[in-house]
Amino acid sequence: METNNILRLFDDFIVAPGFNRSDISKWFNTNKHKGINRGVYAILNYKLEILYIGSSIDLQKRLPHHLYQGKLNGYFQEVLLIGIKYVEGDVTVLERKYIRELKPKLNKYRYDY
């Protein structure tokens, strides 16, 4: 999928070079007025390729956890953006769809069914 089409899939973007936790926290503090904190997220590198796709009912708490889990080890310095797609219902349905269609590099499970 073309980069422009990928970018259109998301409602917001956090600019967080190197997956900087303070950039992520600052973004959430600045955007609290939006009131939606559940959705699907994609972690993109400097080439705007998707490294990882995940979902959460509390994105503000979930995203920093990647610093302590092995999913992004060795890739933090490649991170530029985190794309967010807000979801009001079941977040896993859209997460699975994005993983199947976008084939992120670091997702262990591709949901190829």
N, CA, C and O atoms as a printed pandas DataFrame, in Angstrom:
     atom_number atom_name residue_name chain_id  residue_number  x_coord  y_coord  z_coord
0              1         N          MET        A               1    0.843   -1.170    0.000
1              2        CA          MET        A               1    0.000    0.000    0.000
2              3         C          MET        A               1    0.892    1.238    0.000
3              4         O          MET        A               1    1.920    1.269    0.677
4              5         N          GLU        A               2    0.501    2.247   -0.752
5              6        CA          GLU        A               2    1.261    3.491   -0.839
6              7         C          GLU        A               2    1.259    4.232    0.488
7              8         O          GLU        A               2    0.315    4.129    1.271
8              9         N          THR        A               3    2.321    4.974    0.729
9             10        CA          THR        A               3    2.471    5.710    1.983
10            11         C          THR        A               3    1.291    6.632    2.240
11            12         O          THR        A               3    0.780    6.672    3.360
12            13         N          ASN        A               4    0.841    7.383    1.224
13            14        CA          ASN        A               4   -0.288    8.303    1.408
14            15         C          ASN        A               4   -1.540    7.561    1.840
15            16         O          ASN        A               4   -2.291    8.050    2.684
16            17         N          ASN        A               5   -1.771    6.391    1.273
17            18        CA          ASN        A               5   -2.945    5.611    1.649
18            19         C          ASN        A               5   -2.826    5.081    3.072
19            20         O          ASN        A               5   -3.819    5.032    3.799
20            21         N          ILE        A               6   -1.642    4.691    3.469
21            22        CA          ILE        A               6   -1.421    4.230    4.841
22            23         C          ILE        A               6   -1.705    5.365    5.815
23            24         O          ILE        A               6   -2.398    5.162    6.812
24            25         N          LEU        A               7   -1.182    6.548    5.543
25            26        CA          LEU        A               7   -1.362    7.681    6.442
26            27         C          LEU        A               7   -2.831    8.062    6.582
27            28         O          LEU        A               7   -3.246    8.530    7.642
28            29         N          ARG        A               8   -3.608    7.875    5.551
29            30        CA          ARG        A               8   -5.041    8.200    5.604
30            31         C          ARG        A               8   -5.836    7.261    6.501
31            32         O          ARG        A               8   -6.971    7.574    6.861
32            33         N          LEU        A               9   -5.269    6.124    6.868
33            34        CA          LEU        A               9   -5.969    5.161    7.720
34            35         C          LEU        A               9   -6.045    5.618    9.175
35            36         O          LEU        A               9   -6.806    5.046    9.956
36            37         N          PHE        A              10   -5.277    6.632    9.551
37            38        CA          PHE        A              10   -5.177    7.036   10.944
38            39         C          PHE        A              10   -5.741    8.432   11.159
39            40         O          PHE        A              10   -5.690    9.289   10.278
40            41         N          ASP        A              11   -6.285    8.637   12.368
41            42        CA          ASP        A              11   -6.904    9.914   12.722
42            43         C          ASP        A              11   -5.900   10.924   13.260
43            44         O          ASP        A              11   -6.060   12.129   13.063
44            45         N          ASP        A              12   -4.881   10.442   13.929
45            46        CA          ASP        A              12   -3.892   11.302   14.572
46            47         C          ASP        A              12   -2.525   10.650   14.493
47            48         O          ASP        A              12   -2.394    9.449   14.256
48            49         N          PHE        A              13   -1.507   11.481   14.701
49            50        CA          PHE        A              13   -0.133   10.985   14.717
50            51         C          PHE        A              13    0.637   11.618   15.870
51            52         O          PHE        A              13    0.532   12.816   16.135
52            53         N          ILE        A              14    1.405   10.783   16.537
53            54        CA          ILE        A              14    2.322   11.261   17.572
54            55         C          ILE        A              14    3.714   11.246   16.946
55            56         O          ILE        A              14    4.179   10.206   16.481
56            57         N          VAL        A              15    4.369   12.387   16.936
57            58        CA          VAL        A              15    5.748   12.445   16.461
58            59         C          VAL        A              15    6.619   12.096   17.665
59            60         O          VAL        A              15    6.708   12.855   18.630
60            61         N          ALA        A              16    7.259   10.932   17.586
61            62        CA          ALA        A              16    8.038   10.427   18.721
62            63         C          ALA        A              16    9.311    9.753   18.220
63            64         O          ALA        A              16    9.441    8.532   18.311
64            65         N          PRO        A              17   10.262   10.546   17.687
65            66        CA          PRO        A              17   11.500    9.941   17.197
66            67         C          PRO        A              17   12.179    9.110   18.276
67            68         O          PRO        A              17   12.327    9.554   19.415
68            69         N          GLY        A              18   12.588    7.904   17.911
69            70        CA          GLY        A              18   13.240    7.015   18.865
70            71         C          GLY        A              18   12.292    6.455   19.904
71            72         O          GLY        A              18   12.728    5.889   20.907
72            73         N          PHE        A              19   10.986    6.610   19.671
73            74        CA          PHE        A              19    9.947    6.161   20.602
74            75         C          PHE        A              19   10.165    6.809   21.974
75            76         O          PHE        A              19   10.140    6.150   23.013
76            77         N          ASN        A              20   10.381    8.124   21.929
77            78        CA          ASN        A              20   10.658    8.898   23.136
78            79         C          ASN        A              20    9.414    8.989   24.014
79            80         O          ASN        A              20    8.384    9.524   23.605
80            81         N          ARG        A              21    9.530    8.461   25.216
81            82        CA          ARG        A              21    8.379    8.398   26.132
82            83         C          ARG        A              21    7.844    9.788   26.485
83            84         O          ARG        A              21    6.632    9.967   26.608
84            85         N          SER        A              22    8.723   10.763   26.647
85            86        CA          SER        A              22    8.252   12.108   27.002
86            87         C          SER        A              22    7.462   12.733   25.858
87            88         O          SER        A              22    6.510   13.472   26.109
88            89         N          ASP        A              23    7.832   12.456   24.602
89            90        CA          ASP        A              23    7.054   12.950   23.457
90            91         C          ASP        A              23    5.651   12.339   23.457
91            92         O          ASP        A              23    4.666   13.016   23.158
92            93         N          ILE        A              24    5.578   11.059   23.795
93            94        CA          ILE        A              24    4.290   10.363   23.824
94            95         C          ILE        A              24    3.419   10.925   24.947
95            96         O          ILE        A              24    2.243   11.215   24.725
96            97         N          SER        A              25    3.972   11.079   26.131
97            98        CA          SER        A              25    3.225   11.630   27.266
98            99         C          SER        A              25    2.759   13.048   26.995
99           100         O          SER        A              25    1.616   13.400   27.287
100          101         N          LYS        A              26    3.642   13.858   26.437
101          102        CA          LYS        A              26    3.293   15.244   26.121
102          103         C          LYS        A              26    2.141   15.293   25.118
103          104         O          LYS        A              26    1.243   16.125   25.252
104          105         N          TRP        A              27    2.154   14.422   24.125
105          106        CA          TRP        A              27    1.087   14.402   23.123
106          107         C          TRP        A              27   -0.250   14.083   23.789
107          108         O          TRP        A              27   -1.246   14.757   23.525
108          109         N          PHE        A              28   -0.283   13.062   24.651
109          110        CA          PHE        A              28   -1.534   12.705   25.314
110          111         C          PHE        A              28   -2.010   13.824   26.240
111          112         O          PHE        A              28   -3.210   14.090   26.309
112          113         N          ASN        A              29   -1.106   14.476   26.945
113          114        CA          ASN        A              29   -1.495   15.578   27.826
114          115         C          ASN        A              29   -2.062   16.750   27.032
115          116         O          ASN        A              29   -2.996   17.415   27.480
116          117         N          THR        A              30   -1.505   16.999   25.870
117          118        CA          THR        A              30   -1.972   18.087   25.016
118          119         C          THR        A              30   -3.308   17.759   24.351
119          120         O          THR        A              30   -4.089   18.668   24.068
120          121         N          ASN        A              31   -3.583   16.495   24.099
121          122        CA          ASN        A              31   -4.773   16.096   23.348
122          123         C          ASN        A              31   -5.869   15.454   24.200
123          124         O          ASN        A              31   -6.732   14.755   23.668
124          125         N          LYS        A              32   -5.844   15.681   25.505
125          126        CA          LYS        A              32   -6.865   15.103   26.395
126          127         C          LYS        A              32   -8.271   15.558   26.026
127          128         O          LYS        A              32   -9.240   14.844   26.286
128          129         N          HIS        A              33   -8.391   16.724   25.430
129          130        CA          HIS        A              33   -9.702   17.270   25.081
130          131         C          HIS        A              33  -10.452   16.412   24.062
131          132         O          HIS        A              33  -11.669   16.536   23.926
132          133         N          LYS        A              34   -9.743   15.555   23.355
133          134        CA          LYS        A              34  -10.399   14.715   22.352
134          135         C          LYS        A              34  -11.249   13.631   23.001
135          136         O          LYS        A              34  -12.214   13.160   22.398
136          137         N          GLY        A              35  -10.908   13.235   24.208
137          138        CA          GLY        A              35  -11.736   12.342   24.999
138          139         C          GLY        A              35  -11.777   10.883   24.577
139          140         O          GLY        A              35  -12.340   10.061   25.299
140          141         N          ILE        A              36  -11.209   10.536   23.450
141          142        CA          ILE        A              36  -11.195    9.143   23.001
142          143         C          ILE        A              36   -9.800    8.596   23.255
143          144         O          ILE        A              36   -8.806    9.187   22.832
144          145         N          ASN        A              37   -9.730    7.480   23.940
145          146        CA          ASN        A              37   -8.422    6.934   24.283
146          147         C          ASN        A              37   -8.321    5.456   23.923
147          148         O          ASN        A              37   -7.412    4.769   24.389
148          149         N          ARG        A              38   -9.231    4.967   23.110
149          150        CA          ARG        A              38   -9.178    3.568   22.701
150          151         C          ARG        A              38   -9.055    3.519   21.183
151          152         O          ARG        A              38   -9.620    4.340   20.462
152          153         N          GLY        A              39   -8.294    2.523   20.725
153          154        CA          GLY        A              39   -8.153    2.422   19.284
154          155         C          GLY        A              39   -7.008    1.516   18.862
155          156         O          GLY        A              39   -6.452    0.753   19.653
156          157         N          VAL        A              40   -6.687    1.633   17.599
157          158        CA          VAL        A              40   -5.607    0.866   16.981
158          159         C          VAL        A              40   -4.457    1.831   16.745
159          160         O          VAL        A              40   -4.669    2.992   16.393
160          161         N          TYR        A              41   -3.243    1.345   16.940
161          162        CA          TYR        A              41   -2.083    2.191   16.709
162          163         C          TYR        A              41   -1.079    1.462   15.817
163          164         O          TYR        A              41   -1.000    0.234   15.806
164          165         N          ALA        A              42   -0.331    2.247   15.085
165          166        CA          ALA        A              42    0.733    1.711   14.236
166          167         C          ALA        A              42    2.003    2.488   14.528
167          168         O          ALA        A              42    1.989    3.716   14.611
168          169         N          ILE        A              43    3.090    1.769   14.682
169          170        CA          ILE        A              43    4.385    2.384   14.930
170          171         C          ILE        A              43    5.134    2.379   13.600
171          172         O          ILE        A              43    5.390    1.322   13.024
172          173         N          LEU        A              44    5.481    3.574   13.122
173          174        CA          LEU        A              44    6.097    3.742   11.811
174          175         C          LEU        A              44    7.536    4.206   11.934
175          176         O          LEU        A              44    7.897    4.921   12.869
176          177         N          ASN        A              45    8.357    3.786   10.970
177          178        CA          ASN        A              45    9.753    4.194   10.970
178          179         C          ASN        A              45    9.945    5.446   10.110
179          180         O          ASN        A              45    8.975    6.027    9.623
180          181         N          TYR        A              46   11.195    5.854    9.931
181          182        CA          TYR        A              46   11.507    7.063    9.165
182          183         C          TYR        A              46   11.152    6.952    7.686
183          184         O          TYR        A              46   10.989    7.969    7.012
184          185         N          LYS        A              47   11.032    5.744    7.180
185          186        CA          LYS        A              47   10.617    5.528    5.787
186          187         C          LYS        A              47    9.097    5.448    5.681
187          188         O          LYS        A              47    8.556    5.212    4.601
188          189         N          LEU        A              48    8.411    5.648    6.810
189          190        CA          LEU        A              48    6.958    5.540    6.936
190          191         C          LEU        A              48    6.469    4.134    6.631
191          192         O          LEU        A              48    5.371    3.941    6.108
192          193         N          GLU        A              49    7.307    3.148    6.969
193          194        CA          GLU        A              49    6.919    1.741    6.914
194          195         C          GLU        A              49    6.398    1.355    8.293
195          196         O          GLU        A              49    6.916    1.809    9.313
196          197         N          ILE        A              50    5.382    0.524    8.311
197          198        CA          ILE        A              50    4.798    0.122    9.578
198          199         C          ILE        A              50    5.615   -1.005   10.192
199          200         O          ILE        A              50    5.788   -2.069    9.597
200          201         N          LEU        A              51    6.112   -0.746   11.392
201          202        CA          LEU        A              51    6.876   -1.746   12.125
202          203         C          LEU        A              51    5.963   -2.655   12.939
203          204         O          LEU        A              51    6.168   -3.868   12.993
204          205         N          TYR        A              52    4.947   -2.056   13.575
205          206        CA          TYR        A              52    4.109   -2.830   14.486
206          207         C          TYR        A              52    2.716   -2.212   14.554
207          208         O          TYR        A              52    2.565   -0.991   14.500
208          209         N          ILE        A              53    1.706   -3.062   14.672
209          210        CA          ILE        A              53    0.328   -2.627   14.858
210          211         C          ILE        A              53   -0.209   -3.280   16.120
211          212         O          ILE        A              53   -0.012   -4.473   16.349
212          213         N          GLY        A              54   -0.886   -2.487   16.930
213          214        CA          GLY        A              54   -1.498   -2.990   18.152
214          215         C          GLY        A              54   -2.800   -2.267   18.415
215          216         O          GLY        A              54   -3.204   -1.391   17.650
216          217         N          SER        A              55   -3.458   -2.642   19.511
217          218        CA          SER        A              55   -4.701   -1.980   19.892
218          219         C          SER        A              55   -4.803   -1.939   21.401
219          220         O          SER        A              55   -4.141   -2.701   22.106
220          221         N          SER        A              56   -5.640   -1.040   21.888
221          222        CA          SER        A              56   -5.825   -0.927   23.326
222          223         C          SER        A              56   -7.097   -0.156   23.630
223          224         O          SER        A              56   -7.553    0.670   22.839
224          225         N          ILE        A              57   -7.659   -0.449   24.799
225          226        CA          ILE        A              57   -8.786    0.357   25.267
226          227         C          ILE        A              57   -8.277    1.566   26.052
227          228         O          ILE        A              57   -9.063    2.435   26.431
228          229         N          ASP        A              58   -6.965    1.626   26.297
229          230        CA          ASP        A              58   -6.340    2.773   26.953
230          231         C          ASP        A              58   -4.967    3.004   26.316
231          232         O          ASP        A              58   -3.950    2.529   26.820
232          233         N          LEU        A              59   -4.957    3.730   25.220
233          234        CA          LEU        A              59   -3.722    3.959   24.468
234          235         C          LEU        A              59   -2.659    4.684   25.286
235          236         O          LEU        A              59   -1.470    4.394   25.153
236          237         N          GLN        A              60   -3.074    5.615   26.125
237          238        CA          GLN        A              60   -2.116    6.377   26.914
238          239         C          GLN        A              60   -1.306    5.485   27.838
239          240         O          GLN        A              60   -0.118    5.728   28.049
240          241         N          LYS        A              61   -1.925    4.468   28.386
241          242        CA          LYS        A              61   -1.199    3.539   29.257
242          243         C          LYS        A              61   -0.463    2.469   28.457
243          244         O          LYS        A              61    0.609    2.019   28.863
244          245         N          ARG        A              62   -1.029    2.060   27.328
245          246        CA          ARG        A              62   -0.475    0.943   26.561
246          247         C          ARG        A              62    0.815    1.288   25.822
247          248         O          ARG        A              62    1.780    0.525   25.879
248          249         N          LEU        A              63    0.845    2.403   25.146
249          250        CA          LEU        A              63    1.989    2.718   24.290
250          251         C          LEU        A              63    3.329    2.720   25.030
251          252         O          LEU        A              63    4.286    2.134   24.523
252          253         N          PRO        A              64    3.445    3.343   26.197
253          254        CA          PRO        A              64    4.749    3.311   26.885
254          255         C          PRO        A              64    5.211    1.912   27.288
255          256         O          PRO        A              64    6.405    1.702   27.504
256          257         N          HIS        A              65    4.300    0.961   27.393
257          258        CA          HIS        A              65    4.696   -0.397   27.765
258          259         C          HIS        A              65    5.618   -1.043   26.732
259          260         O          HIS        A              65    6.331   -1.994   27.056
260          261         N          HIS        A              66    5.616   -0.553   25.521
261          262        CA          HIS        A              66    6.504   -1.117   24.495
262          263         C          HIS        A              66    7.975   -0.908   24.842
263          264         O          HIS        A              66    8.845   -1.626   24.348
264          265         N          LEU        A              67    8.245    0.072   25.689
265          266        CA          LEU        A              67    9.626    0.293   26.117
266          267         C          LEU        A              67   10.139   -0.861   26.969
267          268         O          LEU        A              67   11.347   -1.076   27.066
268          269         N          TYR        A              68    9.227   -1.600   27.584
269          270        CA          TYR        A              68    9.616   -2.662   28.514
270          271         C          TYR        A              68    9.367   -4.060   27.973
271          272         O          TYR        A              68    9.708   -5.047   28.625
272          273         N          GLN        A              69    8.786   -4.153   26.803
273          274        CA          GLN        A              69    8.525   -5.454   26.193
274          275         C          GLN        A              69    9.490   -5.649   25.027
275          276         O          GLN        A              69   10.073   -4.681   24.537
276          277         N          GLY        A              70    9.659   -6.870   24.587
277          278        CA          GLY        A              70   10.632   -7.171   23.555
278          279         C          GLY        A              70   10.207   -6.891   22.123
279          280         O          GLY        A              70   11.006   -7.073   21.204
280          281         N          LYS        A              71    8.985   -6.459   21.909
281          282        CA          LYS        A              71    8.472   -6.332   20.543
282          283         C          LYS        A              71    9.254   -5.345   19.688
283          284         O          LYS        A              71    9.403   -5.559   18.485
284          285         N          LEU        A              72    9.750   -4.280   20.280
285          286        CA          LEU        A              72   10.451   -3.250   19.508
286          287         C          LEU        A              72   11.956   -3.215   19.761
287          288         O          LEU        A              72   12.653   -2.345   19.237
288          289         N          ASN        A              73   12.457   -4.147   20.553
289          290        CA          ASN        A              73   13.899   -4.164   20.825
290          291         C          ASN        A              73   14.698   -4.158   19.529
291          292         O          ASN        A              73   14.438   -4.946   18.620
292          293         N          GLY        A              74   15.648   -3.280   19.460
293          294        CA          GLY        A              74   16.477   -3.154   18.265
294          295         C          GLY        A              74   15.886   -2.237   17.203
295          296         O          GLY        A              74   16.524   -1.991   16.180
296          297         N          TYR        A              75   14.679   -1.728   17.429
297          298        CA          TYR        A              75   14.006   -0.890   16.435
298          299         C          TYR        A              75   13.641    0.493   16.952
299          300         O          TYR        A              75   13.141    1.313   16.181
300          301         N          PHE        A              76   13.871    0.779   18.223
301          302        CA          PHE        A              76   13.457    2.057   18.788
302          303         C          PHE        A              76   14.016    3.243   18.011
303          304         O          PHE        A              76   13.301    4.221   17.791
304          305         N          GLN        A              77   15.271    3.180   17.593
305          306        CA          GLN        A              77   15.886    4.311   16.898
306          307         C          GLN        A              77   15.309    4.535   15.501
307          308         O          GLN        A              77   15.504    5.597   14.911
308          309         N          GLU        A              78   14.599    3.535   14.973
309          310        CA          GLU        A              78   13.962    3.680   13.664
310          311         C          GLU        A              78   12.606    4.378   13.747
311          312         O          GLU        A              78   12.097    4.863   12.736
312          313         N          VAL        A              79   12.022    4.433   14.933
313          314        CA          VAL        A              79   10.664    4.951   15.088
314          315         C          VAL        A              79   10.615    6.456   14.878
315          316         O          VAL        A              79   11.446    7.201   15.398
316          317         N          LEU        A              80    9.616    6.889   14.098
317          318        CA          LEU        A              80    9.363    8.310   13.884
318          319         C          LEU        A              80    7.966    8.701   14.362
319          320         O          LEU        A              80    7.800    9.688   15.079
320          321         N          LEU        A              81    6.970    7.919   13.961
321          322        CA          LEU        A              81    5.568    8.267   14.220
322          323         C          LEU        A              81    4.800    7.116   14.843
323          324         O          LEU        A              81    5.153    5.946   14.695
324          325         N          ILE        A              82    3.737    7.486   15.544
325          326        CA          ILE        A              82    2.755    6.516   15.994
326          327         C          ILE        A              82    1.422    6.999   15.454
327          328         O          ILE        A              82    0.940    8.069   15.828
328          329         N          GLY        A              83    0.828    6.204   14.573
329          330        CA          GLY        A              83   -0.475    6.545   14.016
330          331         C          GLY        A              83   -1.565    5.987   14.914
331          332         O          GLY        A              83   -1.449    4.871   15.420
332          333         N          ILE        A              84   -2.625    6.763   15.111
333          334        CA          ILE        A              84   -3.725    6.337   15.960
334          335         C          ILE        A              84   -5.036    6.403   15.179
335          336         O          ILE        A              84   -5.355    7.414   14.554
336          337         N          LYS        A              85   -5.780    5.315   15.229
337          338        CA          LYS        A              85   -7.128    5.259   14.665
338          339         C          LYS        A              85   -8.076    5.029   15.836
339          340         O          LYS        A              85   -8.044    3.970   16.463
340          341         N          TYR        A              86   -8.911    6.008   16.129
341          342        CA          TYR        A              86   -9.842    5.892   17.244
342          343         C          TYR        A              86  -10.949    4.913   16.898
343          344         O          TYR        A              86  -11.469    4.909   15.782
344          345         N          VAL        A              87  -11.304    4.081   17.872
345          346        CA          VAL        A              87  -12.332    3.052   17.682
346          347         C          VAL        A              87  -13.252    3.083   18.899
347          348         O          VAL        A              87  -12.785    3.063   20.038
348          349         N          GLU        A              88  -14.554    3.132   18.656
349          350        CA          GLU        A              88  -15.499    3.146   19.771
350          351         C          GLU        A              88  -15.904    1.739   20.199
351          352         O          GLU        A              88  -16.220    1.532   21.371
352          353         N          GLY        A              89  -15.904    0.782   19.303
353          354        CA          GLY        A              89  -16.319   -0.583   19.620
354          355         C          GLY        A              89  -15.135   -1.482   19.919
355          356         O          GLY        A              89  -14.188   -1.087   20.599
356          357         N          ASP        A              90  -15.205   -2.698   19.398
357          358        CA          ASP        A              90  -14.168   -3.710   19.598
358          359         C          ASP        A              90  -12.919   -3.333   18.802
359          360         O          ASP        A              90  -12.949   -3.301   17.572
360          361         N          VAL        A              91  -11.840   -3.052   19.496
361          362        CA          VAL        A              91  -10.608   -2.605   18.836
362          363         C          VAL        A              91   -9.902   -3.733   18.090
363          364         O          VAL        A              91   -9.151   -3.476   17.149
364          365         N          THR        A              92  -10.137   -4.983   18.502
365          366        CA          THR        A              92   -9.387   -6.095   17.902
366          367         C          THR        A              92   -9.802   -6.379   16.465
367          368         O          THR        A              92   -9.000   -6.894   15.687
368          369         N          VAL        A              93  -11.028   -6.057   16.099
369          370        CA          VAL        A              93  -11.480   -6.304   14.727
370          371         C          VAL        A              93  -10.663   -5.467   13.745
371          372         O          VAL        A              93  -10.161   -5.988   12.749
372          373         N          LEU        A              94  -10.532   -4.181   14.025
373          374        CA          LEU        A              94   -9.754   -3.307   13.147
374          375         C          LEU        A              94   -8.267   -3.630   13.221
375          376         O          LEU        A              94   -7.567   -3.559   12.211
376          377         N          GLU        A              95   -7.779   -3.982   14.405
377          378        CA          GLU        A              95   -6.371   -4.362   14.540
378          379         C          GLU        A              95   -6.050   -5.542   13.622
379          380         O          GLU        A              95   -5.061   -5.507   12.890
380          381         N          ARG        A              96   -6.862   -6.560   13.660
381          382        CA          ARG        A              96   -6.631   -7.739   12.811
382          383         C          ARG        A              96   -6.681   -7.383   11.336
383          384         O          ARG        A              96   -5.869   -7.866   10.546
384          385         N          LYS        A              97   -7.630   -6.541   10.967
385          386        CA          LYS        A              97   -7.742   -6.123    9.564
386          387         C          LYS        A              97   -6.468   -5.398    9.120
387          388         O          LYS        A              97   -5.926   -5.696    8.056
388          389         N          TYR        A              98   -5.991   -4.453    9.926
389          390        CA          TYR        A              98   -4.786   -3.705    9.581
390          391         C          TYR        A              98   -3.563   -4.627    9.507
391          392         O          TYR        A              98   -2.722   -4.468    8.623
392          393         N          ILE        A              99   -3.463   -5.578   10.419
393          394        CA          ILE        A              99   -2.329   -6.504   10.386
394          395         C          ILE        A              99   -2.355   -7.339    9.116
395          396         O          ILE        A              99   -1.327   -7.517    8.464
396          397         N          ARG        A             100   -3.530   -7.851    8.764
397          398        CA          ARG        A             100   -3.649   -8.658    7.531
398          399         C          ARG        A             100   -3.299   -7.855    6.296
399          400         O          ARG        A             100   -2.571   -8.334    5.427
400          401         N          GLU        A             101   -3.810   -6.638    6.211
401          402        CA          GLU        A             101   -3.635   -5.827    5.014
402          403         C          GLU        A             101   -2.275   -5.140    4.925
403          404         O          GLU        A             101   -1.710   -5.028    3.837
404          405         N          LEU        A             102   -1.751   -4.685    6.042
405          406        CA          LEU        A             102   -0.535   -3.875    6.030
406          407         C          LEU        A             102    0.739   -4.664    6.303
407          408         O          LEU        A             102    1.837   -4.183    6.022
408          409         N          LYS        A             103    0.604   -5.868    6.847
409          410        CA          LYS        A             103    1.726   -6.779    7.081
410          411         C          LYS        A             103    2.914   -6.107    7.776
411          412         O          LYS        A             103    4.007   -6.035    7.213
412          413         N          PRO        A             104    2.698   -5.621    8.992
413          414        CA          PRO        A             104    3.803   -4.975    9.712
414          415         C          PRO        A             104    4.940   -5.935   10.006
415          416         O          PRO        A             104    4.728   -7.126   10.237
416          417         N          LYS        A             105    6.121   -5.408    9.994
417          418        CA          LYS        A             105    7.348   -6.193   10.127
418          419         C          LYS        A             105    7.448   -6.970   11.445
419          420         O          LYS        A             105    7.949   -8.095   11.453
420          421         N          LEU        A             106    6.985   -6.399   12.546
421          422        CA          LEU        A             106    7.242   -6.987   13.852
422          423         C          LEU        A             106    6.066   -7.708   14.502
423          424         O          LEU        A             106    6.216   -8.254   15.595
424          425         N          ASN        A             107    4.919   -7.725   13.868
425          426        CA          ASN        A             107    3.809   -8.470   14.454
426          427         C          ASN        A             107    4.056   -9.959   14.300
427          428         O          ASN        A             107    4.242  -10.455   13.188
428          429         N          LYS        A             108    4.058  -10.661   15.406
429          430        CA          LYS        A             108    4.316  -12.100   15.397
430          431         C          LYS        A             108    3.182  -12.851   14.710
431          432         O          LYS        A             108    3.419  -13.787   13.946
432          433         N          TYR        A             109    1.963  -12.439   14.984
433          434        CA          TYR        A             109    0.800  -13.096   14.404
434          435         C          TYR        A             109    0.229  -12.215   13.308
435          436         O          TYR        A             109    0.014  -11.020   13.515
436          437         N          ARG        A             110   -0.012  -12.786   12.168
437          438        CA          ARG        A             110   -0.486  -12.017   11.015
438          439         C          ARG        A             110   -1.985  -12.137   10.779
439          440         O          ARG        A             110   -2.521  -11.449    9.911
440          441         N          TYR        A             111   -2.671  -12.986   11.521
441          442        CA          TYR        A             111   -4.116  -13.185   11.341
442          443         C          TYR        A             111   -4.451  -13.496    9.890
443          444         O          TYR        A             111   -5.316  -12.856    9.292
444          445         N          ASP        A             112   -3.766  -14.476    9.333
445          446        CA          ASP        A             112   -3.977  -14.863    7.930
446          447         C          ASP        A             112   -5.163  -15.815    7.758
447          448         O          ASP        A             112   -5.062  -16.793    7.018
448          449         N          TYR        A             113   -6.248  -15.552    8.409
449          450        CA          TYR        A             113   -7.418  -16.421    8.259
450          451         C          TYR        A             113   -8.600  -15.651    7.785
451          452         O          TYR        A             113   -9.676  -16.221    7.602
